[in-house]
Amino acid sequence: GSGEEETRAERIVDRVLEHHRRWKGFRASLRALVATDDAVRSFYRAQRRRQLAWLGDRAADREQHALALFTLERAADGLADGEAAALGLSTTKVRAQLVDLVRRELFAPTKAARP
């Protein structure tokens, strides 16, 4: 049901946020390496492809899935690094929007591709 989906989405977001907080220094270094090192970039992109495959292989949904992953990851980095708070943003509201994003992405009916 809807309540169970919300709870699952909250758990996912909280785990992602905790991971990004715990590993924020490593993640910053990883982002730099992805930008500068071909081997790291190749490995990182292979992992991203695995994440996309886990979300589903329908070609019509791939861009939507990728956008959701990019958004979740970047927002989690912004919360972990204190960027959101430094900008005067409510971290509670950002978290709530991430929960909504994850809930929609994982539990909403599949949408047809738009031209």
Secondary structure as UniProt FT lines:
FT   HELIX           2..22
FT   HELIX           24..36
FT   HELIX           38..55
FT   HELIX           59..61
FT   HELIX           62..80
FT   TURN            81..82
FT   HELIX           83..86
FT   TURN            87..88
FT   HELIX           91..107
//
